[in-house]
Every structure is written in C-alpha cells, then in structure tokens.
C-alpha cells in the first residue's frame, strides 16, 4: 500500500507512528542502559547499541528473532513465555521490575535487573525492556572498594612510617647514653663481666644501627650499598636466633662465602625475618630444620631459606608480601612487607617459590661484589 492508496484518516496515524518510532530510536541510542523492544509475538523489534555491548549480539543478528531463543537460559524459558502471554492480554499492565538471569552470546549467564513497561504506538502495543547488568555493577563496586582499601592501606603505611621514624629518633638518645655507660664500665678490664659487657655494647651498637636504618628507610632516596660478607651477617643472625629458638630446630648453612653490594643492616633484618618465620613454623615439629643456601646467577646472588614445616597455601601467595596481612594474632604482618622493601632498596627482589616436599622456600637476590664494577653510590 502506498500513501496515495492509504485512507485519509489512516495517514496521520501512520505518520504519528513513524515519528514515534524515530523518536524512540534516537532516545534508545542516547540511553546509557540496554533497551529491548519486542512485538506481541515476543520478537525483537528494537535493539540499541548498549544491548550489543551487554549481550554480544549485533543488531542485525537479533531483529525479528524471539527473545527467549537468544537471551534467556533454557530453564527459565517456560516461566518467561507464561509471564509474557499474560502481560500481552492484560489491558494496560502496570510496570514490572525484577531480577533474573540472562544469557550472553557466548553462553555465559549473568544477573540482570529488568524494568518492563508497555507502550502503545498507533494501534499496536510494544513491551519495552530496560536492562541493567548487575554483575557489571558489582564488579565496579568491588573495584571502588579495592581502591578505598588501597587508600586506607597507604594511609596506614604512612602512619607506620611516621611512627617508626619518631620512635627511632626518641630511642637514639637513650641507646647512645647506654653505650657510653658501657664504654666507661669496660675501662675496668678485670671486671668479671667484661665479656658480657662487650657483647652488650655490641648488641646496643647493632640496635642503634637498626634504628638509623629505619630512619633512613622513611627518607627519600635509596640505600647506600657497601661491601657485605654474607656469611658473616648470617653467622651473626644465626647466633642470636639459635639462642632464642627451641632446641629441636636445626640450622644448616650452605656455601654462603660471598661478597655482595648491600646495606648490612638491611640484609641482617631480612635474614632475621625469614629465619624467624621459618623457626616459628616449626614449633610443632621435633625434627625442625632450616637451611640457608646461596648461589650465583650472573651479576646476582640468589639466597634461599628453606624449612620443612607445613608450608604456605598457594592461595595466600598473592597477598603474602602486603603489610598487615599476618595470620598470627600477635603479629602486625609487617615482616615480609618490610623485607621486600629492604631487598628492593638494595637492588634485589624477594619472592616465594614452589618447593619439593613439605615446607616453604623464600628466595631473594642481591648484587654481587665484582672486582671491576660496583653500583653507583657504593664504595670500592
């Protein structure tokens, strides 16, 4: 039928329908949510670009196709057909809003919230379906929560750094005074506790160096490396830990006679953290064993700390080096996080890797001391 054949009374109605459809098409393309319009048979009559982004189907692939053949999981099709048939025969059905499952082109299901209204255009009635991807909103909300958590985490780290620097500053003076008093006491060489006083002064000196290292850690700039004998540092750490640990924990030291470019206090702190974690993991074993080995890989030295404890579940690995992530109520969860920072400031890296048998294996690298070269800022 052409316009000339159309009855005069029908022309305005047809023109009104055409204008309405054009208006709805423009409105649908500007909408932020997917909009689906179907006819009385349940076939898709309109499909905006947001639908393509949401469901994966192009417009030309869906127009004229039945909704339940493309977008509804098979188990929900009978309920959909029943509800659709009831809504079509009701005169002026009220708007309907509900949550259900939908189907993407690749076959994956996802949660959607649907808002359905019935509009009459000309003499025909069309169900308009506005779709909201709930799964996408949940992912967006999860990302926002993650960003908030990271901001809170950074704020806590900043507070910890400020507190650590303040404590280091306040502790420096009494430690210095204690060292001076010990130096005076050591002038009496025949004192019966002379050797103990020497050990005490040495321990105070190490404590003062550790505090200075903490203060330097929160300042800008990297560590200033020097030549460090790994075996000497390891012997000092093992001497202290052996006295503190249970007698059933046995330490083994492989070939660690290597020179590295690093901050001695940083290396000492990293080894102390890793070895203390290993001994704590062995508390329930009578045959506890911790082994420390080192091997060269090019310009790097790889140091490994192994134990035969229960190990660490692999699902915990992604967050293992984050601060405040301890599984022990008495700990703050700063040990591994601080260790990674210290190793990286020395030009290395720290990680956990798979180990044959039971237990955990932590590795870290440090730049080797070579005859011809040294890192910038180091001594030769």
Secondary structure, 3 states (H helix, E strand, C coil): CCCCCCCHHHHHHHHHHHHHHHHHHHHHHHCCCEEEEECCCCEEEEECHHHHHHHCCCHHHHCCCEHHHHCCCHHHHHHHHHHHHHHHHCCCCCCEEEEEEEECCCCCEEEEEEEEEEEEECCEEEEEEEEEEHHHHHHHHHHHHHHHHHHHHHHHHHHHHHHHHHHHHHHHHHHHHHHHHHHHHCCCCCCCCHHHHHHHHHHHHHHHHHHHHHHHHCCCCCCCCEEEEHHHHHHHHHHHHHHHCCCCCEEEECCCCCEEEECHHHHHHHHHHHHHHHHHHCCCCCCCEEEEEEEEECCEEEEEEEECCCCCCHHHHHHCCCCCCCCCCCCCCCHHHHHHHHHHHCCCCEEECCCCCCCCEEEEEEEECCCCCCCCCCCC
